[in-house]
Amino acid sequence: MNTYDRYQISFKRGQGSWLEDFDGNKYLDFASGIAVNILGHNHQRLNNALKERIDGLWHISNLYKIPEQEELSKRLCNISFADKAFFCNSGAEAVEGAIKVARRYHFSKGNKKRNDIITFEGSFHGRTLGTLAASANNKHIEGFGPMPEGFVSIPFGDHELLKNNISSSTAAILVEPIQGEGGIRVIPEECLRGIRVLCDENDILMVVDEVQSGLYRTGRAFAYEWSNITPDIMALAKGLGGGFPIGAVLSTKGVAEGMSSGSHGSTFGGNPLACSIANEVLKIFEDEKISENITDKSNKLVSGLEKLIKRHKNKIKDVRGKGLMLGIECYIENSILTEKSLEAGLLLVNAGENVVRIMPPLNITEEDIDEFFLRFNNALESLEN
Ligand SMILES: *Cc1c(COP(=O)(O)O)cnc(C)c1O
């Protein structure tokens, strides 16, 4: 189907932060498959983990105990606030699962009317009907109605408005700590702390959608950590499998109590193949201490970008974001800059608010960051003043 407006380019191979097309042209990949290839392309340890798995079991249904899944659950709980995990196959399925966990928690406590979810304008939670209703993006829902009920969307940053929208039917507040598709809009730390307080005061669950911001993208394991709070529920996907499709819903033990046997499921979710790859991704982060350098790399990128903004101040305006989840706010049309970058051998992704996303693999080298500045500068120069 014609659902994607694709660039007329295909890739033959990749290595680290680089992709090569069929004519042998090389591209620096600062799109990372939209924050998926967090360890770049052709990572030897990930390849080996997959090769080893080929002769082992790929799929076992959730009718049976799956050791690889239990290991992944332990690993994710060890690096997060969570005690419990449910595995699925995509970001939308993870957010959809998170919404179900929140509603079911209140249901199991006898609060059957507590099922509304408060979300924020500009958010993106996925393309299933439930997550479309949560995102409330008019462009994405057009022609797909009627939408599921029980979602209220408000602008972020207005604490009074948020307070006024809380009622006895509110089940949860769902928030991306940094809006990705929405344009790398960082929700201020005090806003996240304010949400936490409101949730505690009103027996409401705080759900974070870290499908894009999670798994070290911002320099910490999860973006919520920057505000020194912990959520009750979290959705993960994109980077978790380093390119292999897998998603997860995490929660505290108490919140997971509503999810009794038979209440939820996913045929492919958490199979040995997907889980063994995700386990290897997390092991690589641990062994290679990749997260320790993310803030330094981010600082280098931001200061270089600030210089480029000064040099091209009629074309680009500002840099924002955290860690290696950065966005350039443009004066010119973002899609034109992305296209010119592609011509200059640099892959970037558009986002809302006329922003171009800068999301390299998290193990990017210093040399590749220097190469980025050269290529991005070339792209900017090729644009008319
Ligand atoms: C990409 C994304 C999703 C949806 O993930 P899919 O795997 O495409 O279903 C949900 N939430 C956020 C924050 C995302 O960035």
The ligand as an SDF file (V2000), in Angstrom:
LIG
                    3D

 15 15  0  0  0  0  0  0  0  0999 V2000
    7.5900    4.9940   17.3040 C   0  0  0  0  0  0  0  0  0  0  0  0
    6.8010    5.2790   18.5300 C   0  0  0  0  0  0  0  0  0  0  0  0
    5.6610    4.5330   18.8620 C   0  0  0  0  0  0  0  0  0  0  0  0
    5.0920    3.4700   17.9580 C   0  0  0  0  0  0  0  0  0  0  0  0
    5.9910    2.4400   17.7350 O   0  0  0  0  0  0  0  0  0  0  0  0
    5.7200    1.3700   16.5480 P   0  0  0  0  0  0  0  0  0  0  0  0
    6.7650    0.3360   16.7750 O   0  0  0  0  0  0  0  0  0  0  0  0
    5.8540    2.1030   15.2690 O   0  0  0  0  0  0  0  0  0  0  0  0
    4.3470    0.8510   16.7480 O   0  0  0  0  0  0  0  0  0  0  0  0
    5.0220    4.8170   20.0550 C   0  0  0  0  0  0  0  0  0  0  0  0
    5.4670    5.7840   20.8720 N   0  0  0  0  0  0  0  0  0  0  0  0
    6.5710    6.5200   20.5910 C   0  0  0  0  0  0  0  0  0  0  0  0
    7.0430    7.5480   21.5570 C   0  0  0  0  0  0  0  0  0  0  0  0
    7.2550    6.3000   19.4030 C   0  0  0  0  0  0  0  0  0  0  0  0
    8.3250    7.0570   19.1080 O   0  0  0  0  0  0  0  0  0  0  0  0
  1  2  1  0
  2  3  1  0
  2 14  2  0
  3  4  1  0
  3 10  2  0
  4  5  1  0
  5  6  1  0
  6  7  2  0
  6  8  1  0
  6  9  1  0
 10 11  1  0
 11 12  2  0
 12 13  1  0
 12 14  1  0
 14 15  1  0
M  END
$$$$
